[in-house]
Amino acid sequence: MNLEHRYDRNKSLISQEDQVLLSGKTVAVIGAGGLGGYLAELTARLGIGRLILVDGDVFEESNLNRQRFSNENNLGKPKAYEAKKELERINSQVEVLAVYDRISTENGRDLLDGADLVLDGVDNARTRLILQDVCHQLNIPLVHGAIGGWYGQVSLVMPGDDTLSTIYSDPDMEGVEKDLGNPSFTPALIASYQVAEALKLLLGKGENLRKKILYIDTLANTTSVINLE
């Protein structure tokens, strides 16, 4: 297989030097389900050198409507391991470390050690707050994303910002996706914004969403940026 031209279509926005820089980066994706599956795929296709993929769940039938790596043949199998197999078929140049476990205060530092950036693909406030805390301890930027029905949001959390503590004041609050539903399109959309935010940060380009929330309403076709300062 000739992979010489793998990144040709990146070149108008990612230079050869940038591409080499990305190949030396490690990105951790926490969650391999709705958001996480798309986060992992998009990051691998960009040419990030190493992915840490953490998820403690197995695929279920209710995942088939939206989760990138779910199919009728892998129900009951760990999401992280199934995603790893598919990602290696997509881009064999990317090293994928798949971890079949849930991130916690006990294992977070070990799981994220060495990551240059973390992508939030989880579905509850408590885990997001744990992620924020561990990223602060390790001095790692966190790109937050969340979905529910027609809606989604994205934010950049730099170490020490505590942005998610503002958004999620109650760690036990239920995710709105439980009430609004999870269709196929919002995970893909929000994951795309998250990966774009991650790419800008890794390359030092563009404006970022630090201390801001990008809120997207696909039902009304509106976007807004809320300043949290």
Solvent accessible surface area in square Angstrom, and as a share of the most:
residue,aa,sasa,rsa
1,M,213,0.95
2,N,119,0.61
3,L,56,0.28
4,E,132,0.59
5,H,115,0.51
6,R,71,0.26
7,Y,45,0.17
8,D,53,0.28
9,R,222,0.81
10,N,26,0.14
11,K,110,0.47
12,S,110,0.71
13,L,107,0.53
14,I,2,0.01
15,S,46,0.30
16,Q,110,0.49
17,E,128,0.57
18,D,23,0.12
19,Q,14,0.06
20,V,94,0.54
21,L,75,0.38
22,L,0,0.00
23,S,63,0.40
24,G,65,0.63
25,K,48,0.20
26,T,15,0.08
27,V,2,0.01
28,A,0,0.00
29,V,0,0.00
30,I,4,0.02
31,G,8,0.08
32,A,0,0.00
33,G,8,0.08
34,G,11,0.10
35,L,10,0.05
36,G,0,0.00
37,G,0,0.00
38,Y,45,0.17
39,L,0,0.00
40,A,1,0.00
41,E,21,0.09
42,L,56,0.28
43,T,4,0.02
44,A,0,0.00
45,R,125,0.46
46,L,31,0.15
47,G,5,0.05
48,I,2,0.01
49,G,15,0.15
50,R,68,0.25
51,L,1,0.00
52,I,3,0.01
53,L,0,0.00
54,V,2,0.01
55,D,16,0.08
56,G,19,0.18
57,D,50,0.26
58,V,48,0.28
59,F,2,0.01
60,E,101,0.45
61,E,130,0.58
62,S,79,0.51
63,N,11,0.06
64,L,62,0.31
65,N,83,0.42
66,R,45,0.16
67,Q,14,0.06
68,R,67,0.24
69,F,9,0.04
70,S,17,0.11
71,N,68,0.35
72,E,143,0.64
73,N,132,0.67
74,N,6,0.03
75,L,68,0.34
76,G,50,0.48
77,K,91,0.39
78,P,29,0.18
79,K,14,0.06
80,A,0,0.00
81,Y,101,0.38
82,E,22,0.10
83,A,0,0.00
84,K,61,0.26
85,K,95,0.40
86,E,47,0.21
87,L,1,0.00
88,E,72,0.32
89,R,174,0.63
90,I,26,0.13
91,N,0,0.00
92,S,83,0.54
93,Q,100,0.44
94,V,7,0.04
95,E,102,0.46
96,V,8,0.05
97,L,77,0.38
98,A,16,0.13
99,V,28,0.16
100,Y,96,0.36
101,D,64,0.33
102,R,155,0.57
103,I,12,0.06
104,S,30,0.20
105,T,83,0.48
106,E,147,0.66
107,N,31,0.16
108,G,0,0.00
109,R,118,0.43
110,D,117,0.61
111,L,28,0.14
112,L,0,0.00
113,D,97,0.50
114,G,55,0.53
115,A,9,0.07
116,D,56,0.29
117,L,0,0.00
118,V,0,0.00
119,L,1,0.00
120,D,0,0.00
121,G,10,0.09
122,V,20,0.11
123,D,89,0.46
124,N,54,0.28
125,A,3,0.02
126,R,118,0.43
127,T,26,0.15
128,R,12,0.04
129,L,35,0.18
130,I,32,0.16
131,L,0,0.00
132,Q,13,0.06
133,D,67,0.35
134,V,3,0.02
135,C,4,0.02
136,H,95,0.42
137,Q,85,0.38
138,L,39,0.20
139,N,117,0.60
140,I,8,0.04
141,P,20,0.13
142,L,1,0.00
143,V,0,0.00
144,H,0,0.00
145,G,0,0.00
146,A,13,0.10
147,I,18,0.09
148,G,1,0.01
149,G,6,0.06
150,W,114,0.40
151,Y,57,0.21
152,G,5,0.04
153,Q,32,0.14
154,V,0,0.00
155,S,0,0.00
156,L,1,0.00
157,V,4,0.03
158,M,44,0.20
159,P,36,0.22
160,G,42,0.40
161,D,26,0.13
162,D,74,0.38
163,T,5,0.03
164,L,0,0.00
165,S,53,0.34
166,T,91,0.53
167,I,38,0.19
168,Y,23,0.09
169,S,97,0.63
170,D,69,0.36
171,P,47,0.29
172,D,95,0.49
173,M,79,0.35
174,E,117,0.53
175,G,15,0.15
176,V,88,0.50
177,E,24,0.11
178,K,139,0.59
179,D,128,0.67
180,L,90,0.45
181,G,32,0.31
182,N,38,0.19
183,P,34,0.21
184,S,57,0.37
185,F,90,0.37
186,T,1,0.00
187,P,0,0.00
188,A,32,0.25
189,L,62,0.31
190,I,1,0.00
191,A,0,0.00
192,S,51,0.33
193,Y,84,0.32
194,Q,0,0.00
195,V,11,0.06
196,A,49,0.38
197,E,5,0.02
198,A,5,0.04
199,L,22,0.11
200,K,62,0.26
201,L,46,0.23
202,L,25,0.13
203,L,26,0.13
204,G,69,0.67
205,K,89,0.38
206,G,68,0.66
207,E,144,0.65
208,N,64,0.33
209,L,21,0.10
210,R,104,0.38
211,K,65,0.28
212,K,62,0.26
213,I,16,0.08
214,L,18,0.09
215,Y,78,0.30
216,I,8,0.04
217,D,23,0.12
218,T,34,0.20
219,L,101,0.50
220,A,61,0.47
221,N,136,0.70
222,T,73,0.43
223,T,83,0.48
224,S,53,0.34
225,V,85,0.49
226,I,86,0.43
227,N,92,0.47
228,L,57,0.29
229,E,155,0.70
